[in-house]
């Protein structure tokens, strides 16, 4: 299924990463304050603001944990983010 974000939106597939202590204990997401998440850009809208970000499919971006709208497509979780939700590009 192909999805094209409208306007100044970006479709991102969040990258999951568990935080593990040295002793092997997995820390739940609620253990700390809001952390920033990373995701891979799947599709980019054609709005003017998002064009200024110069994002390409496959870029890894940072965004807030609770930013955007979650959607499940073909049993895979994605997030639709606005241009202002994207904090930076991981190089």
N, CA, C and O atoms as a GROMACS GRO file, in nm:
protein
  364
    1UNK      N    1   0.084  -0.117   0.000
    1UNK     CA    2   0.000   0.000   0.000
    1UNK      C    3   0.089   0.124   0.000
    1UNK      O    4   0.184   0.133   0.078
    2UNK      N    5   0.059   0.219  -0.087
    2UNK     CA    6   0.135   0.343  -0.092
    2UNK      C    7   0.054   0.454  -0.026
    2UNK      O    8  -0.067   0.466  -0.049
    3UNK      N    9   0.121   0.534   0.054
    3UNK     CA   10   0.056   0.648   0.119
    3UNK      C   11   0.140   0.771   0.092
    3UNK      O   12   0.262   0.769   0.107
    4UNK      N   13   0.075   0.879   0.052
    4UNK     CA   14   0.141   1.006   0.026
    4UNK      C   15   0.090   1.106   0.129
    4UNK      O   16  -0.028   1.139   0.129
    5UNK      N   17   0.178   1.156   0.218
    5UNK     CA   18   0.135   1.257   0.314
    5UNK      C   19   0.093   1.386   0.243
    5UNK      O   20   0.152   1.424   0.142
    6UNK      N   21  -0.006   1.451   0.295
    6UNK     CA   22  -0.054   1.576   0.236
    6UNK      C   23   0.011   1.696   0.303
    6UNK      O   24   0.042   1.693   0.422
    7UNK      N   25   0.031   1.801   0.224
    7UNK     CA   26   0.082   1.926   0.277
    7UNK      C   27   0.218   1.914   0.342
    7UNK      O   28   0.310   1.856   0.286
    8UNK      N   29   0.229   1.971   0.461
    8UNK     CA   30   0.356   1.977   0.534
    8UNK      C   31   0.370   1.861   0.633
    8UNK      O   32   0.409   1.882   0.747
    9UNK      N   33   0.338   1.741   0.590
    9UNK     CA   34   0.348   1.624   0.676
    9UNK      C   35   0.450   1.526   0.621
    9UNK      O   36   0.480   1.523   0.502
   10UNK      N   37   0.504   1.444   0.714
   10UNK     CA   38   0.604   1.343   0.680
   10UNK      C   39   0.559   1.212   0.742
   10UNK      O   40   0.518   1.210   0.858
   11UNK      N   41   0.568   1.103   0.668
   11UNK     CA   42   0.538   0.971   0.720
   11UNK      C   43   0.667   0.907   0.766
   11UNK      O   44   0.762   0.894   0.688
   12UNK      N   45   0.672   0.867   0.894
   12UNK     CA   46   0.794   0.815   0.955
   12UNK      C   47   0.765   0.678   1.017
   12UNK      O   48   0.659   0.657   1.076
   13UNK      N   49   0.860   0.587   1.002
   13UNK     CA   50   0.851   0.458   1.071
   13UNK      C   51   0.941   0.466   1.192
   13UNK      O   52   1.064   0.469   1.177
   14UNK      N   53   0.884   0.470   1.314
   14UNK     CA   54   0.966   0.482   1.435
   14UNK      C   55   1.061   0.364   1.451
   14UNK      O   56   1.025   0.249   1.427
   15UNK      N   57   1.183   0.394   1.492
   15UNK     CA   58   1.282   0.291   1.520
   15UNK      C   59   1.273   0.260   1.668
   15UNK      O   60   1.287   0.349   1.752
   16UNK      N   61   1.249   0.136   1.702
   16UNK     CA   62   1.234   0.098   1.843
   16UNK      C   63   1.370   0.063   1.901
   16UNK      O   64   1.451  -0.005   1.838
   17UNK      N   65   1.392   0.111   2.020
   17UNK     CA   66   1.516   0.078   2.090
   17UNK      C   67   1.485   0.067   2.239
   17UNK      O   68   1.432   0.160   2.300
   18UNK      N   69   1.518  -0.047   2.295
   18UNK     CA   70   1.496  -0.067   2.437
   18UNK      C   71   1.621  -0.022   2.512
   18UNK      O   72   1.734  -0.040   2.464
   19UNK      N   73   1.600   0.035   2.628
   19UNK     CA   74   1.712   0.074   2.711
   19UNK      C   75   1.736  -0.037   2.813
   19UNK      O   76   1.646  -0.074   2.888
   20UNK      N   77   1.859  -0.088   2.814
   20UNK     CA   78   1.895  -0.200   2.902
   20UNK      C   79   2.008  -0.156   2.994
   20UNK      O   80   2.105  -0.095   2.949
   21UNK      N   81   1.995  -0.188   3.123
   21UNK     CA   82   2.101  -0.155   3.218
   21UNK      C   83   2.216  -0.254   3.201
   21UNK      O   84   2.204  -0.352   3.129
   22UNK      N   85   2.329  -0.227   3.269
   22UNK     CA   86   2.446  -0.314   3.261
   22UNK      C   87   2.415  -0.455   3.310
   22UNK      O   88   2.476  -0.552   3.265
   23UNK      N   89   2.321  -0.466   3.403
   23UNK     CA   90   2.287  -0.598   3.456
   23UNK      C   91   2.184  -0.672   3.372
   23UNK      O   92   2.146  -0.785   3.403
   24UNK      N   93   2.136  -0.607   3.262
   24UNK     CA   94   2.044  -0.673   3.172
   24UNK      C   95   1.898  -0.645   3.196
   24UNK      O   96   1.812  -0.711   3.137
   25UNK      N   97   1.866  -0.549   3.281
   25UNK     CA   98   1.727  -0.516   3.309
   25UNK      C   99   1.678  -0.419   3.202
   25UNK      O  100   1.741  -0.317   3.175
   26UNK      N  101   1.564  -0.451   3.140
   26UNK     CA  102   1.505  -0.365   3.038
   26UNK      C  103   1.420  -0.260   3.108
   26UNK      O  104   1.330  -0.292   3.184
   27UNK      N  105   1.450  -0.132   3.082
   27UNK     CA  106   1.376  -0.022   3.142
   27UNK      C  107   1.254   0.010   3.057
   27UNK      O  108   1.265   0.024   2.935
   28UNK      N  109   1.136   0.024   3.119
   28UNK     CA  110   1.016   0.059   3.043
   28UNK      C  111   1.022   0.205   2.998
   28UNK      O  112   1.100   0.284   3.051
   29UNK      N  113   0.937   0.239   2.901
   29UNK     CA  114   0.932   0.376   2.849
   29UNK      C  115   0.897   0.478   2.956
   29UNK      O  116   0.939   0.593   2.948
   30UNK      N  117   0.821   0.438   3.057
   30UNK     CA  118   0.775   0.531   3.159
   30UNK      C  119   0.880   0.559   3.266
   30UNK      O  120   0.852   0.633   3.360
   31UNK      N  121   0.998   0.503   3.253
   31UNK     CA  122   1.101   0.518   3.356
   31UNK      C  123   1.160   0.658   3.358
   31UNK      O  124   1.213   0.701   3.461
   32UNK      N  125   1.151   0.730   3.249
   32UNK     CA  126   1.209   0.864   3.243
   32UNK      C  127   1.107   0.962   3.186
   32UNK      O  128   0.997   0.924   3.144
   33UNK      N  129   1.147   1.090   3.187
   33UNK     CA  130   1.063   1.191   3.125
   33UNK      C  131   1.058   1.166   2.974
   33UNK      O  132   1.115   1.069   2.924
   34UNK      N  133   0.989   1.253   2.905
   34UNK     CA  134   0.978   1.238   2.759
   34UNK      C  135   1.114   1.234   2.694
   34UNK      O  136   1.194   1.326   2.708
   35UNK      N  137   1.139   1.127   2.622
   35UNK     CA  138   1.264   1.112   2.550
   35UNK      C  139   1.238   1.138   2.403
   35UNK      O  140   1.124   1.131   2.357
   36UNK      N  141   1.340   1.168   2.331
   36UNK     CA  142   1.328   1.188   2.188
   36UNK      C  143   1.340   1.053   2.118
   36UNK      O  144   1.412   0.965   2.164
   37UNK      N  145   1.268   1.039   2.010
   37UNK     CA  146   1.270   0.914   1.934
   37UNK      C  147   1.332   0.938   1.798
   37UNK      O  148   1.342   1.051   1.750
   38UNK      N  149   1.373   0.829   1.736
   38UNK     CA  150   1.425   0.834   1.600
   38UNK      C  151   1.331   0.757   1.510
   38UNK      O  152   1.262   0.665   1.554
   39UNK      N  153   1.330   0.795   1.383
   39UNK     CA  154   1.249   0.723   1.286
   39UNK      C  155   1.306   0.740   1.147
   39UNK      O  156   1.386   0.830   1.121
   40UNK      N  157   1.262   0.653   1.060
   40UNK     CA  158   1.307   0.657   0.920
   40UNK      C  159   1.197   0.719   0.835
   40UNK      O  160   1.080   0.680   0.846
   41UNK      N  161   1.233   0.815   0.750
   41UNK     CA  162   1.137   0.881   0.663
   41UNK      C  163   1.092   0.782   0.556
   41UNK      O  164   1.175   0.726   0.484
   42UNK      N  165   0.962   0.762   0.544
   42UNK     CA  166   0.904   0.672   0.446
   42UNK      C  167   0.848   0.750   0.327
   42UNK      O  168   0.861   0.707   0.213
   43UNK      N  169   0.785   0.865   0.354
   43UNK     CA  170   0.728   0.949   0.249
   43UNK      C  171   0.723   1.092   0.298
   43UNK      O  172   0.713   1.118   0.418
   44UNK      N  173   0.730   1.187   0.204
   44UNK     CA  174   0.732   1.330   0.236
   44UNK      C  175   0.622   1.399   0.157
   44UNK      O  176   0.605   1.374   0.038
   45UNK      N  177   0.546   1.487   0.224
   45UNK     CA  178   0.443   1.565   0.157
   45UNK      C  179   0.504   1.670   0.065
   45UNK      O  180   0.627   1.683   0.057
   46UNK      N  181   0.419   1.744  -0.005
   46UNK     CA  182   0.469   1.843  -0.101
   46UNK      C  183   0.443   1.987  -0.057
   46UNK      O  184   0.440   2.078  -0.141
   47UNK      N  185   0.425   2.010   0.073
   47UNK     CA  186   0.404   2.145   0.125
   47UNK      C  187   0.533   2.228   0.123
   47UNK      O  188   0.643   2.173   0.119
   48UNK      N  189   0.518   2.359   0.125
   48UNK     CA  190   0.633   2.450   0.118
   48UNK      C  191   0.725   2.436   0.240
   48UNK      O  192   0.847   2.436   0.225
   49UNK      N  193   0.666   2.424   0.360
   49UNK     CA  194   0.749   2.417   0.481
   49UNK      C  195   0.832   2.290   0.485
   49UNK      O  196   0.948   2.294   0.524
   50UNK      N  197   0.774   2.177   0.445
   50UNK     CA  198   0.846   2.051   0.450
   50UNK      C  199   0.952   2.044   0.341
   50UNK      O  200   1.053   1.975   0.358
   51UNK      N  201   0.932   2.113   0.231
   51UNK     CA  202   1.034   2.118   0.125
   51UNK      C  203   1.160   2.187   0.175
   51UNK      O  204   1.271   2.151   0.136
   52UNK      N  205   1.144   2.287   0.262
   52UNK     CA  206   1.259   2.360   0.317
   52UNK      C  207   1.346   2.271   0.406
   52UNK      O  208   1.464   2.301   0.425
   53UNK      N  209   1.290   2.161   0.459
   53UNK     CA  210   1.367   2.071   0.544
   53UNK      C  211   1.460   1.982   0.462
   53UNK      O  212   1.552   1.922   0.517
   54UNK      N  213   1.437   1.973   0.332
   54UNK     CA  214   1.519   1.890   0.242
   54UNK      C  215   1.529   1.745   0.288
   54UNK      O  216   1.637   1.687   0.288
   55UNK      N  217   1.418   1.688   0.328
   55UNK     CA  218   1.415   1.549   0.371
   55UNK      C  219   1.404   1.457   0.251
   55UNK      O  220   1.338   1.490   0.152
   56UNK      N  221   1.469   1.343   0.261
   56UNK     CA  222   1.462   1.242   0.156
   56UNK      C  223   1.417   1.110   0.218
   56UNK      O  224   1.436   1.087   0.338
   57UNK      N  225   1.358   1.026   0.138
   57UNK     CA  226   1.316   0.895   0.185
   57UNK      C  227   1.440   0.819   0.232
   57UNK      O  228   1.541   0.812   0.161
   58UNK      N  229   1.431   0.762   0.351
   58UNK     CA  230   1.543   0.688   0.409
   58UNK      C  231   1.620   0.767   0.513
   58UNK      O  232   1.699   0.709   0.587
   59UNK      N  233   1.599   0.901   0.520
   59UNK     CA  234   1.666   0.982   0.623
   59UNK      C  235   1.618   0.938   0.761
   59UNK      O  236   1.504   0.895   0.777
   60UNK      N  237   1.705   0.950   0.859
   60UNK     CA  238   1.668   0.923   0.998
   60UNK      C  239   1.650   1.058   1.067
   60UNK      O  240   1.737   1.145   1.060
   61UNK      N  241   1.536   1.075   1.133
   61UNK     CA  242   1.503   1.202   1.196
   61UNK      C  243   1.473   1.183   1.344
   61UNK      O  244   1.438   1.073   1.389
   62UNK      N  245   1.487   1.292   1.420
   62UNK     CA  246   1.452   1.295   1.562
   62UNK      C  247   1.320   1.368   1.580
   62UNK      O  248   1.293   1.467   1.512
   63UNK      N  249   1.237   1.317   1.671
   63UNK     CA  250   1.110   1.382   1.701
   63UNK      C  251   1.070   1.346   1.844
   63UNK      O  252   1.123   1.251   1.902
   64UNK      N  253   0.980   1.422   1.900
   64UNK     CA  254   0.933   1.397   2.036
   64UNK      C  255   0.853   1.268   2.045
   64UNK      O  256   0.786   1.229   1.950
   65UNK      N  257   0.862   1.203   2.159
   65UNK     CA  258   0.796   1.074   2.180
   65UNK      C  259   0.646   1.081   2.154
   65UNK      O  260   0.589   0.988   2.098
   66UNK      N  261   0.582   1.189   2.194
   66UNK     CA  262   0.437   1.201   2.180
   66UNK      C  263   0.396   1.288   2.061
   66UNK      O  264   0.280   1.326   2.051
   67UNK      N  265   0.489   1.319   1.973
   67UNK     CA  266   0.460   1.403   1.856
   67UNK      C  267   0.389   1.320   1.749
   67UNK      O  268   0.407   1.199   1.740
   68UNK      N  269   0.310   1.387   1.669
   68UNK     CA  270   0.250   1.324   1.553
   68UNK      C  271   0.131   1.236   1.584
   68UNK      O  272   0.088   1.221   1.698
   69UNK      N  273   0.078   1.177   1.477
   69UNK     CA  274  -0.037   1.088   1.486
   69UNK      C  275   0.004   0.948   1.443
   69UNK      O  276   0.059   0.928   1.335
   70UNK      N  277  -0.025   0.851   1.529
   70UNK     CA  278   0.011   0.712   1.499
   70UNK      C  279  -0.094   0.648   1.410
   70UNK      O  280  -0.213   0.675   1.422
   71UNK      N  281  -0.046   0.563   1.319
   71UNK     CA  282  -0.135   0.489   1.231
   71UNK      C  283  -0.072   0.353   1.204
   71UNK      O  284   0.050   0.341   1.196
   72UNK      N  285  -0.156   0.251   1.192
   72UNK     CA  286  -0.105   0.116   1.164
   72UNK      C  287  -0.148   0.077   1.022
   72UNK      O  288  -0.267   0.079   0.989
   73UNK      N  289  -0.050   0.042   0.940
   73UNK     CA  290  -0.075   0.003   0.802
   73UNK      C  291  -0.007  -0.131   0.779
   73UNK      O  292   0.113  -0.145   0.801
   74UNK      N  293  -0.083  -0.229   0.736
   74UNK     CA  294  -0.032  -0.364   0.713
   74UNK      C  295   0.046  -0.416   0.834
   74UNK      O  296   0.153  -0.476   0.819
   75UNK      N  297  -0.010  -0.394   0.953
   75UNK     CA  298   0.047  -0.439   1.080
   75UNK      C  299   0.182  -0.378   1.113
   75UNK      O  300   0.260  -0.435   1.190
   76UNK      N  301   0.211  -0.261   1.056
   76UNK     CA  302   0.334  -0.187   1.085
   76UNK      C  303   0.294  -0.050   1.137
   76UNK      O  304   0.208   0.017   1.080
   77UNK      N  305   0.358  -0.007   1.247
   77UNK     CA  306   0.328   0.123   1.307
   77UNK      C  307   0.404   0.234   1.235
   77UNK      O  308   0.523   0.222   1.208
   78UNK      N  309   0.334   0.343   1.204
   78UNK     CA  310   0.392   0.461   1.143
   78UNK      C  311   0.344   0.583   1.219
   78UNK      O  312   0.250   0.576   1.298
   79UNK      N  313   0.411   0.696   1.195
   79UNK     CA  314   0.366   0.823   1.252
   79UNK      C  315   0.363   0.927   1.142
   79UNK      O  316   0.454   0.936   1.060
   80UNK      N  317   0.255   1.007   1.141
   80UNK     CA  318   0.248   1.124   1.055
   80UNK      C  319   0.295   1.242   1.140
   80UNK      O  320   0.234   1.273   1.242
   81UNK      N  321   0.402   1.307   1.098
   81UNK     CA  322   0.457   1.422   1.171
   81UNK      C  323   0.440   1.549   1.090
   81UNK      O  324   0.451   1.547   0.967
   82UNK      N  325   0.415   1.659   1.159
   82UNK     CA  326   0.416   1.790   1.095
   82UNK      C  327   0.561   1.835   1.082
   82UNK      O  328   0.649   1.782   1.150
   83UNK      N  329   0.585   1.930   0.996
   83UNK     CA  330   0.721   1.980   0.976
   83UNK      C  331   0.781   2.030   1.107
   83UNK      O  332   0.901   2.013   1.130
   84UNK      N  333   0.700   2.093   1.192
   84UNK     CA  334   0.753   2.149   1.317
   84UNK      C  335   0.781   2.042   1.423
   84UNK      O  336   0.849   2.071   1.522
   85UNK      N  337   0.731   1.920   1.405
   85UNK     CA  338   0.757   1.811   1.498
   85UNK      C  339   0.896   1.750   1.480
   85UNK      O  340   0.948   1.685   1.570
   86UNK      N  341   0.956   1.771   1.363
   86UNK     CA  342   1.086   1.714   1.334
   86UNK      C  343   1.193   1.805   1.392
   86UNK      O  344   1.202   1.923   1.358
   87UNK      N  345   1.273   1.748   1.482
   87UNK     CA  346   1.375   1.825   1.554
   87UNK      C  347   1.509   1.829   1.482
   87UNK      O  348   1.583   1.926   1.495
   88UNK      N  349   1.541   1.725   1.408
   88UNK     CA  350   1.669   1.721   1.339
   88UNK      C  351   1.684   1.594   1.258
   88UNK      O  352   1.603   1.501   1.267
   89UNK      N  353   1.792   1.592   1.177
   89UNK     CA  354   1.823   1.477   1.094
   89UNK      C  355   1.948   1.411   1.151
   89UNK      O  356   2.047   1.480   1.178
   90UNK      N  357   1.946   1.280   1.168
   90UNK     CA  358   2.061   1.205   1.220
   90UNK      C  359   2.149   1.168   1.100
   90UNK      O  360   2.103   1.105   1.005
   91UNK      N  361   2.276   1.208   1.106
   91UNK     CA  362   2.368   1.178   0.995
   91UNK      C  363   2.469   1.074   1.035
   91UNK      O  364   2.554   1.037   0.954
   0.00000   0.00000   0.00000
